[in-house]
Amino acid sequence: KVDYDVCSNYGNWLYSAGIGNDPRDNRKFNMIKQGLDYDGNGDYVRLWVPELQGIKGADIHTPWALSSAALSQAGVTLGETYPHPVVTAPEWSRHIHQRPGGSPHPRGRRGPAQHKDRGIDFYFSRKKDA
């Protein structure tokens, strides 16, 4: 199936970039929160960014926030094997070191129910029985 709706696609890209129409003030796309909500274990990032494969779990979404020891153990050297971030938005700070779904502690609330059991294979398989 090919998805090509020019107006919707361009509108969504503009909105995601923070330059589209939005009635709310100071609305920004939060990449860290989206990564935690939709790729909680970091499987998608690991698939496309092999330099970060050694980083376990959701920490893959914020490698610059890891300790030197954790980066060394993962085989990542910021500025050499993986670049330093160009910008870090202040809005990201509350999501750094959180578990998928936005809960900083294992006994906290779970993330969005519609996504809790879906791994990356759900989106790439033909069966949508999950």
N, CA, C and O atoms as CSV, one atom per row, in Angstrom:
chain,resi,resn,atom,element,x,y,z
A,1,LYS,N,N,0.847,-1.180,0.000
A,1,LYS,CA,C,0.000,0.000,0.000
A,1,LYS,C,C,0.889,1.239,0.000
A,1,LYS,O,O,1.825,1.333,0.794
A,2,VAL,N,N,0.608,2.161,-0.862
A,2,VAL,CA,C,1.364,3.404,-0.943
A,2,VAL,C,C,0.538,4.515,-0.313
A,2,VAL,O,O,-0.633,4.701,-0.645
A,3,ASP,N,N,1.155,5.242,0.590
A,3,ASP,CA,C,0.476,6.353,1.262
A,3,ASP,C,C,1.017,7.646,0.680
A,3,ASP,O,O,2.166,8.017,0.921
A,4,TYR,N,N,0.184,8.325,-0.084
A,4,TYR,CA,C,0.640,9.599,-0.617
A,4,TYR,C,C,-0.534,10.555,-0.672
A,4,TYR,O,O,-1.257,10.610,-1.666
A,5,ASP,N,N,-0.715,11.285,0.367
A,5,ASP,CA,C,-1.709,12.337,0.444
A,5,ASP,C,C,-0.913,13.616,0.663
A,5,ASP,O,O,-0.498,13.925,1.780
A,6,VAL,N,N,-0.711,14.348,-0.415
A,6,VAL,CA,C,0.192,15.504,-0.396
A,6,VAL,C,C,-0.116,16.461,0.750
A,6,VAL,O,O,0.783,16.844,1.500
A,7,CYS,N,N,-1.364,16.843,0.886
A,7,CYS,CA,C,-1.698,17.825,1.929
A,7,CYS,C,C,-1.416,17.296,3.332
A,7,CYS,O,O,-0.811,17.990,4.150
A,8,SER,N,N,-1.852,16.072,3.607
A,8,SER,CA,C,-1.633,15.514,4.939
A,8,SER,C,C,-0.152,15.309,5.216
A,8,SER,O,O,0.335,15.665,6.289
A,9,ASN,N,N,0.564,14.738,4.259
A,9,ASN,CA,C,1.989,14.466,4.471
A,9,ASN,C,C,2.787,15.755,4.671
A,9,ASN,O,O,3.566,15.857,5.619
A,10,TYR,N,N,2.603,16.728,3.798
A,10,TYR,CA,C,3.342,17.977,3.942
A,10,TYR,C,C,2.944,18.694,5.227
A,10,TYR,O,O,3.794,19.244,5.927
A,11,GLY,N,N,1.652,18.683,5.531
A,11,GLY,CA,C,1.181,19.322,6.760
A,11,GLY,C,C,1.783,18.672,7.997
A,11,GLY,O,O,2.202,19.369,8.921
A,12,ASN,N,N,1.831,17.339,8.021
A,12,ASN,CA,C,2.402,16.641,9.168
A,12,ASN,C,C,3.894,16.908,9.300
A,12,ASN,O,O,4.395,17.070,10.412
A,13,TRP,N,N,4.611,16.955,8.181
A,13,TRP,CA,C,6.044,17.243,8.245
A,13,TRP,C,C,6.279,18.664,8.766
A,13,TRP,O,O,7.172,18.880,9.586
A,14,LEU,N,N,5.497,19.620,8.304
A,14,LEU,CA,C,5.650,20.991,8.789
A,14,LEU,C,C,5.336,21.076,10.282
A,14,LEU,O,O,6.047,21.727,11.046
A,15,TYR,N,N,4.255,20.403,10.679
A,15,TYR,CA,C,3.864,20.402,12.093
A,15,TYR,C,C,4.958,19.779,12.948
A,15,TYR,O,O,5.304,20.312,14.003
A,16,SER,N,N,5.505,18.651,12.498
A,16,SER,CA,C,6.567,17.973,13.246
A,16,SER,C,C,7.816,18.832,13.347
A,16,SER,O,O,8.531,18.788,14.349
A,17,ALA,N,N,8.073,19.605,12.317
A,17,ALA,CA,C,9.247,20.476,12.319
A,17,ALA,C,C,9.035,21.722,13.179
A,17,ALA,O,O,9.969,22.484,13.429
A,18,GLY,N,N,7.792,21.916,13.627
A,18,GLY,CA,C,7.508,23.063,14.488
A,18,GLY,C,C,7.224,24.340,13.737
A,18,GLY,O,O,7.230,25.421,14.327
A,19,ILE,N,N,6.970,24.235,12.424
A,19,ILE,CA,C,6.694,25.456,11.655
A,19,ILE,C,C,5.309,25.435,11.026
A,19,ILE,O,O,4.959,26.343,10.273
A,20,GLY,N,N,4.518,24.411,11.324
A,20,GLY,CA,C,3.159,24.332,10.784
A,20,GLY,C,C,2.178,25.078,11.673
A,20,GLY,O,O,2.561,25.683,12.674
A,21,ASN,N,N,0.905,25.025,11.292
A,21,ASN,CA,C,-0.146,25.674,12.077
A,21,ASN,C,C,-0.409,24.904,13.357
A,21,ASN,O,O,-0.559,23.682,13.343
A,22,ASP,N,N,-0.464,25.629,14.459
A,22,ASP,CA,C,-0.830,25.036,15.731
A,22,ASP,C,C,-1.370,26.165,16.599
A,22,ASP,O,O,-0.702,27.182,16.788
A,23,PRO,N,N,-2.575,25.987,17.124
A,23,PRO,CA,C,-3.163,27.061,17.927
A,23,PRO,C,C,-2.497,27.223,19.296
A,23,PRO,O,O,-2.705,28.236,19.963
A,24,ARG,N,N,-1.707,26.250,19.719
A,24,ARG,CA,C,-1.072,26.335,21.034
A,24,ARG,C,C,0.275,27.043,20.929
A,24,ARG,O,O,1.029,26.832,19.979
A,25,ASP,N,N,0.558,27.864,21.896
A,25,ASP,CA,C,1.835,28.576,21.923
A,25,ASP,C,C,2.974,27.634,22.286
A,25,ASP,O,O,2.786,26.690,23.054
A,26,ASN,N,N,4.136,27.888,21.740
A,26,ASN,CA,C,5.367,27.194,22.096
A,26,ASN,C,C,5.268,25.667,21.960
A,26,ASN,O,O,5.845,24.938,22.766
A,27,ARG,N,N,4.554,25.190,20.965
A,27,ARG,CA,C,4.399,23.748,20.738
A,27,ARG,C,C,5.584,23.264,19.923
A,27,ARG,O,O,5.887,23.817,18.865
A,28,LYS,N,N,6.263,22.216,20.423
A,28,LYS,CA,C,7.431,21.674,19.734
A,28,LYS,C,C,7.338,20.163,19.685
A,28,LYS,O,O,6.745,19.539,20.564
A,29,PHE,N,N,7.920,19.584,18.667
A,29,PHE,CA,C,7.982,18.137,18.532
A,29,PHE,C,C,9.090,17.626,19.450
A,29,PHE,O,O,10.238,18.052,19.326
A,30,ASN,N,N,8.762,16.728,20.359
A,30,ASN,CA,C,9.735,16.229,21.323
A,30,ASN,C,C,10.206,14.844,20.889
A,30,ASN,O,O,9.519,13.848,21.116
A,31,MET,N,N,11.379,14.786,20.267
A,31,MET,CA,C,11.906,13.533,19.729
A,31,MET,C,C,12.185,12.504,20.809
A,31,MET,O,O,12.010,11.308,20.574
A,32,ILE,N,N,12.611,12.934,21.974
A,32,ILE,CA,C,12.929,12.004,23.047
A,32,ILE,C,C,11.649,11.329,23.538
A,32,ILE,O,O,11.610,10.110,23.702
A,33,LYS,N,N,10.605,12.120,23.770
A,33,LYS,CA,C,9.334,11.555,24.223
A,33,LYS,C,C,8.770,10.595,23.172
A,33,LYS,O,O,8.290,9.516,23.519
A,34,GLN,N,N,8.821,10.970,21.911
A,34,GLN,CA,C,8.309,10.100,20.855
A,34,GLN,C,C,9.100,8.795,20.795
A,34,GLN,O,O,8.521,7.723,20.617
A,35,GLY,N,N,10.406,8.884,20.942
A,35,GLY,CA,C,11.228,7.677,20.950
A,35,GLY,C,C,10.852,6.746,22.091
A,35,GLY,O,O,10.766,5.532,21.907
A,36,LEU,N,N,10.628,7.314,23.267
A,36,LEU,CA,C,10.247,6.504,24.422
A,36,LEU,C,C,8.857,5.897,24.254
A,36,LEU,O,O,8.625,4.752,24.641
A,37,ASP,N,N,7.934,6.664,23.677
A,37,ASP,CA,C,6.566,6.170,23.494
A,37,ASP,C,C,6.472,5.092,22.419
A,37,ASP,O,O,5.745,4.114,22.592
A,38,TYR,N,N,7.190,5.254,21.319
A,38,TYR,CA,C,6.995,4.368,20.171
A,38,TYR,C,C,8.147,3.407,19.904
A,38,TYR,O,O,8.001,2.483,19.105
A,39,ASP,N,N,9.266,3.604,20.545
A,39,ASP,CA,C,10.420,2.709,20.385
A,39,ASP,C,C,11.103,2.568,21.743
A,39,ASP,O,O,12.296,2.835,21.890
A,40,GLY,N,N,10.327,2.148,22.716
A,40,GLY,CA,C,10.777,2.127,24.105
A,40,GLY,C,C,12.057,1.362,24.363
A,40,GLY,O,O,12.842,1.758,25.225
A,41,ASN,N,N,12.288,0.293,23.652
A,41,ASN,CA,C,13.512,-0.490,23.857
A,41,ASN,C,C,14.640,-0.043,22.924
A,41,ASN,O,O,15.773,-0.506,23.060
A,42,GLY,N,N,14.341,0.848,21.983
A,42,GLY,CA,C,15.368,1.356,21.079
A,42,GLY,C,C,15.674,0.463,19.890
A,42,GLY,O,O,16.688,0.656,19.220
A,43,ASP,N,N,14.806,-0.520,19.615
A,43,ASP,CA,C,15.067,-1.453,18.507
A,43,ASP,C,C,15.151,-0.759,17.152
A,43,ASP,O,O,15.993,-1.112,16.325
A,44,TYR,N,N,14.284,0.225,16.920
A,44,TYR,CA,C,14.288,0.931,15.636
A,44,TYR,C,C,15.584,1.713,15.467
A,44,TYR,O,O,16.194,1.690,14.398
A,45,VAL,N,N,16.001,2.402,16.517
A,45,VAL,CA,C,17.255,3.167,16.450
A,45,VAL,C,C,18.427,2.212,16.210
A,45,VAL,O,O,19.296,2.482,15.381
A,46,ARG,N,N,18.442,1.102,16.939
A,46,ARG,CA,C,19.523,0.116,16.769
A,46,ARG,C,C,19.586,-0.415,15.338
A,46,ARG,O,O,20.669,-0.692,14.824
A,47,LEU,N,N,18.422,-0.558,14.695
A,47,LEU,CA,C,18.370,-1.047,13.321
A,47,LEU,C,C,19.057,-0.087,12.357
A,47,LEU,O,O,19.777,-0.522,11.458
A,48,TRP,N,N,18.842,1.213,12.537
A,48,TRP,CA,C,19.328,2.206,11.575
A,48,TRP,C,C,20.580,2.960,12.015
A,48,TRP,O,O,21.196,3.646,11.199
A,49,VAL,N,N,20.967,2.848,13.283
A,49,VAL,CA,C,22.163,3.537,13.774
A,49,VAL,C,C,23.066,2.510,14.446
A,49,VAL,O,O,23.091,2.416,15.673
A,50,PRO,N,N,23.803,1.741,13.656
A,50,PRO,CA,C,24.608,0.659,14.217
A,50,PRO,C,C,25.679,1.141,15.193
A,50,PRO,O,O,26.143,0.360,16.023
A,51,GLU,N,N,26.078,2.397,15.113
A,51,GLU,CA,C,27.082,2.925,16.038
A,51,GLU,C,C,26.610,2.866,17.492
A,51,GLU,O,O,27.427,2.868,18.414
A,52,LEU,N,N,25.300,2.814,17.694
A,52,LEU,CA,C,24.751,2.819,19.054
A,52,LEU,C,C,24.253,1.452,19.508
A,52,LEU,O,O,23.595,1.353,20.544
A,53,GLN,N,N,24.552,0.406,18.761
A,53,GLN,CA,C,24.027,-0.922,19.083
A,53,GLN,C,C,24.409,-1.422,20.466
A,53,GLN,O,O,23.689,-2.240,21.038
A,54,GLY,N,N,25.500,-0.962,21.009
A,54,GLY,CA,C,25.934,-1.429,22.322
A,54,GLY,C,C,25.184,-0.805,23.487
A,54,GLY,O,O,25.326,-1.251,24.625
A,55,ILE,N,N,24.388,0.219,23.218
A,55,ILE,CA,C,23.617,0.875,24.285
A,55,ILE,C,C,22.329,0.091,24.498
A,55,ILE,O,O,21.584,-0.168,23.553
A,56,LYS,N,N,22.081,-0.275,25.723
A,56,LYS,CA,C,20.920,-1.096,26.061
A,56,LYS,C,C,19.683,-0.255,26.333
A,56,LYS,O,O,19.780,0.841,26.884
A,57,GLY,N,N,18.531,-0.766,25.951
A,57,GLY,CA,C,17.239,-0.181,26.294
A,57,GLY,C,C,17.015,1.220,25.776
A,57,GLY,O,O,17.563,1.622,24.750
A,58,ALA,N,N,16.198,1.952,26.509
A,58,ALA,CA,C,15.758,3.282,26.099
A,58,ALA,C,C,16.863,4.334,26.159
A,58,ALA,O,O,16.704,5.421,25.603
A,59,ASP,N,N,17.984,4.031,26.824
A,59,ASP,CA,C,19.089,4.996,26.889
A,59,ASP,C,C,19.630,5.337,25.507
A,59,ASP,O,O,20.320,6.343,25.341
A,60,ILE,N,N,19.325,4.512,24.522
A,60,ILE,CA,C,19.806,4.745,23.162
A,60,ILE,C,C,19.281,6.062,22.591
A,60,ILE,O,O,19.883,6.627,21.678
A,61,HIS,N,N,18.161,6.551,23.127
A,61,HIS,CA,C,17.579,7.794,22.618
A,61,HIS,C,C,18.333,9.029,23.097
A,61,HIS,O,O,18.172,10.104,22.520
A,62,THR,N,N,19.147,8.901,24.131
A,62,THR,CA,C,19.894,10.049,24.668
A,62,THR,C,C,21.319,9.636,25.028
A,62,THR,O,O,21.690,9.687,26.200
A,63,PRO,N,N,22.118,9.232,24.057
A,63,PRO,CA,C,23.471,8.759,24.385
A,63,PRO,C,C,24.349,9.823,25.028
A,63,PRO,O,O,25.241,9.484,25.805
A,64,TRP,N,N,24.128,11.085,24.732
A,64,TRP,CA,C,24.949,12.161,25.295
A,64,TRP,C,C,24.722,12.320,26.797
A,64,TRP,O,O,25.534,12.945,27.479
A,65,ALA,N,N,23.625,11.760,27.323
A,65,ALA,CA,C,23.324,11.890,28.746
A,65,ALA,C,C,23.886,10.730,29.569
A,65,ALA,O,O,23.740,10.718,30.791
A,66,LEU,N,N,24.520,9.766,28.923
A,66,LEU,CA,C,25.072,8.613,29.630
A,66,LEU,C,C,26.425,8.947,30.249
A,66,LEU,O,O,27.117,9.867,29.811
A,67,SER,N,N,26.778,8.198,31.253
A,67,SER,CA,C,28.073,8.398,31.901
A,67,SER,C,C,29.194,7.940,30.971
A,67,SER,O,O,28.956,7.193,30.023
A,68,SER,N,N,30.389,8.383,31.243
A,68,SER,CA,C,31.558,7.963,30.450
A,68,SER,C,C,31.725,6.458,30.500
A,68,SER,O,O,32.062,5.831,29.496
A,69,ALA,N,N,31.486,5.867,31.685
A,69,ALA,CA,C,31.626,4.420,31.838
A,69,ALA,C,C,30.611,3.670,30.980
A,69,ALA,O,O,30.954,2.677,30.338
A,70,ALA,N,N,29.363,4.142,30.967
A,70,ALA,CA,C,28.319,3.483,30.168
A,70,ALA,C,C,28.628,3.599,28.683
A,70,ALA,O,O,28.439,2.642,27.932
A,71,LEU,N,N,29.100,4.761,28.258
A,71,LEU,CA,C,29.461,4.946,26.847
A,71,LEU,C,C,30.638,4.057,26.473
A,71,LEU,O,O,30.638,3.435,25.411
A,72,SER,N,N,31.629,3.996,27.334
A,72,SER,CA,C,32.799,3.165,27.082
A,72,SER,C,C,32.402,1.693,26.982
A,72,SER,O,O,32.872,0.983,26.093
A,73,GLN,N,N,31.551,1.239,27.878
A,73,GLN,CA,C,31.091,-0.149,27.855
A,73,GLN,C,C,30.331,-0.455,26.566
A,73,GLN,O,O,30.388,-1.579,26.067
A,74,ALA,N,N,29.625,0.531,26.027
A,74,ALA,CA,C,28.862,0.347,24.797
A,74,ALA,C,C,29.724,0.535,23.545
A,74,ALA,O,O,29.262,0.298,22.429
A,75,GLY,N,N,30.972,0.960,23.733
A,75,GLY,CA,C,31.854,1.173,22.590
A,75,GLY,C,C,31.562,2.463,21.843
A,75,GLY,O,O,31.827,2.566,20.645
A,76,VAL,N,N,31.011,3.455,22.554
A,76,VAL,CA,C,30.648,4.739,21.943
A,76,VAL,C,C,31.542,5.835,22.512
A,76,VAL,O,O,31.701,5.954,23.727
A,77,THR,N,N,32.117,6.627,21.625
A,77,THR,CA,C,32.894,7.790,22.035
A,77,THR,C,C,32.266,9.002,21.370
A,77,THR,O,O,32.357,9.179,20.156
A,78,LEU,N,N,31.623,9.841,22.191
A,78,LEU,CA,C,30.983,11.034,21.632
A,78,LEU,C,C,32.026,11.928,20.979
A,78,LEU,O,O,33.090,12.190,21.541
A,79,GLY,N,N,31.702,12.379,19.805
A,79,GLY,CA,C,32.634,13.216,19.059
A,79,GLY,C,C,33.548,12.425,18.144
A,79,GLY,O,O,34.213,13.004,17.284
A,80,GLU,N,N,33.592,11.107,18.314
A,80,GLU,CA,C,34.429,10.257,17.455
A,80,GLU,C,C,33.593,9.192,16.745
A,80,GLU,O,O,33.457,9.218,15.521
A,81,THR,N,N,33.033,8.254,17.516
A,81,THR,CA,C,32.236,7.190,16.883
A,81,THR,C,C,30.774,7.594,16.723
A,81,THR,O,O,30.040,6.985,15.945
A,82,TYR,N,N,30.355,8.615,17.452
A,82,TYR,CA,C,28.998,9.160,17.348
A,82,TYR,C,C,29.088,10.646,17.683
A,82,TYR,O,O,29.775,11.014,18.635
A,83,PRO,N,N,28.406,11.514,16.917
A,83,PRO,CA,C,28.566,12.962,17.140
A,83,PRO,C,C,27.897,13.460,18.419
A,83,PRO,O,O,26.949,12.861,18.926
A,84,HIS,N,N,28.420,14.564,18.915
A,84,HIS,CA,C,27.760,15.275,20.008
A,84,HIS,C,C,26.464,15.850,19.461
A,84,HIS,O,O,26.374,16.098,18.259
A,85,PRO,N,N,25.459,16.070,20.295
A,85,PRO,CA,C,24.221,16.675,19.786
A,85,PRO,C,C,24.483,18.103,19.316
A,85,PRO,O,O,25.284,18.821,19.915
A,86,VAL,N,N,23.819,18.507,18.261
A,86,VAL,CA,C,23.943,19.871,17.758
A,86,VAL,C,C,23.187,20.818,18.680
A,86,VAL,O,O,23.634,21.929,18.965
A,87,VAL,N,N,22.034,20.350,19.137
A,87,VAL,CA,C,21.206,21.131,20.050
A,87,VAL,C,C,20.515,20.159,21.008
A,87,VAL,O,O,20.199,19.030,20.632
A,88,THR,N,N,20.285,20.596,22.227
A,88,THR,CA,C,19.459,19.836,23.163
A,88,THR,C,C,18.402,20.795,23.685
A,88,THR,O,O,18.718,21.793,24.333
A,89,ALA,N,N,17.164,20.487,23.401
A,89,ALA,CA,C,16.057,21.349,23.815
A,89,ALA,C,C,15.796,21.181,25.303
A,89,ALA,O,O,15.852,20.062,25.814
A,90,PRO,N,N,15.515,22.263,26.002
A,90,PRO,CA,C,15.231,22.175,27.439
A,90,PRO,C,C,14.056,21.235,27.740
A,90,PRO,O,O,14.015,20.604,28.796
A,91,GLU,N,N,13.111,21.148,26.811
A,91,GLU,CA,C,11.932,20.301,27.008
A,91,GLU,C,C,12.293,18.824,27.088
A,91,GLU,O,O,11.514,18.031,27.617
A,92,TRP,N,N,13.452,18.442,26.576
A,92,TRP,CA,C,13.858,17.038,26.574
A,92,TRP,C,C,14.283,16.568,27.953
A,92,TRP,O,O,14.190,15.377,28.252
A,93,SER,N,N,14.750,17.483,28.803
A,93,SER,CA,C,15.380,17.097,30.062
A,93,SER,C,C,14.487,16.227,30.943
A,93,SER,O,O,14.982,15.328,31.624
A,94,ARG,N,N,13.193,16.477,30.940
A,94,ARG,CA,C,12.333,15.676,31.812
A,94,ARG,C,C,12.135,14.253,31.306
A,94,ARG,O,O,11.618,13.408,32.037
A,95,HIS,N,N,12.537,13.974,30.067
A,95,HIS,CA,C,12.390,12.633,29.500
A,95,HIS,C,C,13.695,11.847,29.508
A,95,HIS,O,O,13.685,10.643,29.250
A,96,ILE,N,N,14.806,12.496,29.798
A,96,ILE,CA,C,16.092,11.806,29.824
A,96,ILE,C,C,16.141,10.891,31.048
A,96,ILE,O,O,15.747,11.283,32.147
A,97,HIS,N,N,16.623,9.686,30.845
A,97,HIS,CA,C,16.724,8.641,31.871
A,97,HIS,C,C,15.368,8.140,32.357
A,97,HIS,O,O,15.264,7.580,33.449
A,98,GLN,N,N,14.324,8.341,31.543
A,98,GLN,CA,C,13.031,7.769,31.893
A,98,GLN,C,C,12.871,6.429,31.217
A,98,GLN,O,O,13.519,6.138,30.212
A,99,ARG,N,N,12.013,5.631,31.774
A,99,ARG,CA,C,11.680,4.352,31.161
A,99,ARG,C,C,10.627,4.593,30.093
A,99,ARG,O,O,9.927,5.605,30.139
A,100,PRO,N,N,10.498,3.679,29.125
A,100,PRO,CA,C,9.474,3.834,28.083
A,100,PRO,C,C,8.099,4.080,28.695
A,100,PRO,O,O,7.729,3.486,29.708
A,101,GLY,N,N,7.354,4.975,28.046
A,101,GLY,CA,C,6.022,5.296,28.535
A,101,GLY,C,C,6.011,6.476,29.481
A,101,GLY,O,O,4.945,6.889,29.937
A,102,GLY,N,N,7.181,7.032,29.788
A,102,GLY,CA,C,7.249,8.233,30.594
A,102,GLY,C,C,7.396,8.011,32.083
A,102,GLY,O,O,7.366,8.980,32.842
A,103,SER,N,N,7.551,6.791,32.530
A,103,SER,CA,C,7.655,6.532,33.960
A,103,SER,C,C,9.114,6.358,34.370
A,103,SER,O,O,9.796,5.488,33.829
A,104,PRO,N,N,9.609,7.156,35.304
A,104,PRO,CA,C,11.011,7.046,35.694
A,104,PRO,C,C,11.304,5.852,36.583
A,104,PRO,O,O,12.476,5.529,36.779
A,105,HIS,N,N,10.298,5.180,37.133
A,105,HIS,CA,C,10.509,4.063,38.041
A,105,HIS,C,C,9.762,2.830,37.553
A,105,HIS,O,O,8.697,2.953,36.948
A,106,PRO,N,N,10.309,1.630,37.810
A,106,PRO,CA,C,9.679,0.401,37.324
A,106,PRO,C,C,8.243,0.218,37.793
A,106,PRO,O,O,7.436,-0.382,37.084
A,107,ARG,N,N,7.915,0.724,38.972
A,107,ARG,CA,C,6.556,0.537,39.472
A,107,ARG,C,C,5.640,1.694,39.121
A,107,ARG,O,O,4.504,1.745,39.592
A,108,GLY,N,N,6.111,2.620,38.303
A,108,GLY,CA,C,5.288,3.765,37.893
A,108,GLY,C,C,4.255,3.354,36.868
A,108,GLY,O,O,4.114,2.171,36.557
A,109,ARG,N,N,3.537,4.322,36.347
A,109,ARG,CA,C,2.479,4.021,35.375
A,109,ARG,C,C,3.064,3.550,34.054
A,109,ARG,O,O,4.208,3.861,33.724
A,110,ARG,N,N,2.284,2.810,33.315
A,110,ARG,CA,C,2.710,2.326,31.997
A,110,ARG,C,C,2.429,3.398,30.966
A,110,ARG,O,O,1.664,4.331,31.211
A,111,GLY,N,N,3.048,3.255,29.820
A,111,GLY,CA,C,2.852,4.193,28.721
A,111,GLY,C,C,1.506,4.003,28.065
A,111,GLY,O,O,0.639,3.320,28.610
A,112,PRO,N,N,1.318,4.605,26.891
A,112,PRO,CA,C,0.038,4.499,26.196
A,112,PRO,C,C,-0.330,3.040,25.958
A,112,PRO,O,O,0.462,2.280,25.401
A,113,ALA,N,N,-1.523,2.650,26.375
A,113,ALA,CA,C,-1.951,1.250,26.301
A,113,ALA,C,C,-1.946,0.716,24.876
A,113,ALA,O,O,-1.669,-0.464,24.659
A,114,GLN,N,N,-2.244,1.557,23.916
A,114,GLN,CA,C,-2.314,1.068,22.546
A,114,GLN,C,C,-0.949,0.681,21.985
A,114,GLN,O,O,-0.883,0.055,20.927
A,115,HIS,N,N,0.140,1.034,22.662
A,115,HIS,CA,C,1.475,0.748,22.147
A,115,HIS,C,C,2.286,-0.187,23.041
A,115,HIS,O,O,3.397,-0.566,22.670
A,116,LYS,N,N,1.768,-0.567,24.199
A,116,LYS,CA,C,2.589,-1.249,25.183
A,116,LYS,C,C,3.140,-2.597,24.735
A,116,LYS,O,O,4.226,-2.983,25.168
A,117,ASP,N,N,2.421,-3.325,23.879
A,117,ASP,CA,C,2.874,-4.656,23.478
A,117,ASP,C,C,3.373,-4.702,22.035
A,117,ASP,O,O,3.649,-5.782,21.513
A,118,ARG,N,N,3.489,-3.580,21.406
A,118,ARG,CA,C,3.909,-3.554,20.005
A,118,ARG,C,C,5.400,-3.312,19.887
A,118,ARG,O,O,5.906,-2.266,20.297
A,119,GLY,N,N,6.100,-4.283,19.325
A,119,GLY,CA,C,7.510,-4.093,19.038
A,119,GLY,C,C,7.654,-3.614,17.603
A,119,GLY,O,O,6.660,-3.410,16.906
A,120,ILE,N,N,8.866,-3.438,17.174
A,120,ILE,CA,C,9.117,-2.956,15.822
A,120,ILE,C,C,8.567,-3.921,14.768
A,120,ILE,O,O,8.174,-3.494,13.682
A,121,ASP,N,N,8.537,-5.224,15.086
A,121,ASP,CA,C,8.023,-6.198,14.125
A,121,ASP,C,C,6.551,-5.976,13.809
A,121,ASP,O,O,6.103,-6.307,12.712
A,122,PHE,N,N,5.798,-5.426,14.741
A,122,PHE,CA,C,4.379,-5.172,14.497
A,122,PHE,C,C,4.202,-4.274,13.276
A,122,PHE,O,O,3.325,-4.511,12.445
A,123,TYR,N,N,5.030,-3.251,13.173
A,123,TYR,CA,C,4.863,-2.267,12.118
A,123,TYR,C,C,5.383,-2.741,10.766
A,123,TYR,O,O,5.018,-2.185,9.731
A,124,PHE,N,N,6.236,-3.769,10.770
A,124,PHE,CA,C,6.806,-4.248,9.523
A,124,PHE,C,C,6.265,-5.598,9.096
A,124,PHE,O,O,6.665,-6.110,8.051
A,125,SER,N,N,5.371,-6.190,9.867
A,125,SER,CA,C,4.814,-7.498,9.488
A,125,SER,C,C,3.497,-7.304,8.760
A,125,SER,O,O,2.870,-6.249,8.849
A,126,ARG,N,N,3.095,-8.323,8.050
A,126,ARG,CA,C,1.813,-8.264,7.334
A,126,ARG,C,C,0.652,-8.497,8.279
A,126,ARG,O,O,-0.432,-7.956,8.063
A,127,LYS,N,N,0.854,-9.295,9.326
A,127,LYS,CA,C,-0.194,-9.587,10.282
A,127,LYS,C,C,-0.313,-8.432,11.275
A,127,LYS,O,O,0.686,-7.960,11.818
A,128,LYS,N,N,-1.524,-7.995,11.501
A,128,LYS,CA,C,-1.781,-6.926,12.464
A,128,LYS,C,C,-2.725,-7.429,13.549
A,128,LYS,O,O,-3.619,-6.702,13.982
A,129,ASP,N,N,-2.531,-8.670,13.988
A,129,ASP,CA,C,-3.425,-9.291,14.970
A,129,ASP,C,C,-3.134,-8.846,16.390
A,129,ASP,O,O,-3.930,-9.105,17.293
A,130,ALA,N,N,-2.009,-8.181,16.603
A,130,ALA,CA,C,-1.596,-7.838,17.970
A,130,ALA,C,C,-2.549,-6.875,18.621
A,130,ALA,O,O,-2.345,-6.487,19.771
